[in-house]
Amino acid sequence: MSGPMKKPRAVFPEEEYVPEESDEEMEQDEMIGQMINVDFEGFPANDSDFHGIKRLLQQNLRGLDVDISGIADTVISQNYVGSVIKQVGGEEDGEDEDENEGMGNGEEDSDEVFGVTSVINLTSRKDETCIAGLRTALVEKSSAHASDSTNQMLREILSNESKHVGFLISERVINLPPQFSLPVFESLGKEVEEAKKKKMPYNFSYLLLISKVYKTEKKKKKKMIETEIWSNAEEEIMSEECIDSFEYPVKGDTGMSGEWDEDDEQYTPYRRVLILDASRMPEIIVKVKDAVY
């Protein structure tokens, strides 16, 4: 069961959001390409957000053999830390609610989850089945793809119960810009500090963050030049401040939106695991803020 609901946190500025096209939208030619002004806010996760959170976790945790449903339940169960991003306001809200009334099928919710941010303690929760599976999956990927030193570091920090490791979740739909990450990161930091005051297990030494990265190679002056695109642009800045990192390729990732021609560059999807010093997160967030604004 999730904890009690609180007041909304992390109010987002009005942004221009281009939603991904559904089958119905494709049939309405006059709507394609229009810009829609919408407002977003951060709310505590609740049970009705389960499927939205799970969908976002599926794209973040692609390539890992883990219990995504269990991890989504964990995010909801500790909703005093973290937020889900939802659309609020708008002239058509009343019409949407009327159309959606009574149409729930278990996976449809009028309050679509556009993003989720949280942090899960991989140390204190190590005996929980879904978290034990996540720890194992990360170690397996590290063993297969990381350098010996990075693999050893990951194993050491996960086995050291005196220094807790947090799994930082920061996932959102593709079209939302990096500015959306800052209010929820700042809110998350405040919530973690409040939890620490209550002697709750959120005093982290390290944080692990999985980033979505896409790579391609093209020849320039007889040399192959590698190009990277980060799905969440702010995480590229965070990667510059990380202690260490490793990456692994994934299949079936549809994280890059848009229409592609045969002659367009082909990008290979990866997941990059960043190992961050938790004590430096406030400083890192300031650098992200300076870069994206």
Secondary structure as UniProt FT lines:
FT   STRAND          9..11
FT   STRAND          15..17
FT   HELIX           23..27
FT   HELIX           29..31
FT   TURN            32..33
FT   STRAND          36..43
FT   HELIX           47..49
FT   HELIX           50..60
FT   TURN            62..63
FT   HELIX           68..77
FT   TURN            78..80
FT   STRAND          83..88
FT   TURN            91..92
FT   HELIX           93..100
FT   TURN            101..102
FT   STRAND          113..121
FT   TURN            122..127
FT   HELIX           129..145
FT   HELIX           148..159
FT   TURN            161..162
FT   STRAND          164..172
FT   TURN            174..175
FT   HELIX           178..180
FT   HELIX           181..197
FT   TURN            198..199
FT   STRAND          204..220
FT   TURN            221..222
FT   STRAND          223..230
FT   HELIX           233..239
FT   TURN            240..241
FT   STRAND          244..249
FT   TURN            262..263
FT   STRAND          268..277
FT   HELIX           278..280
FT   HELIX           281..292
//
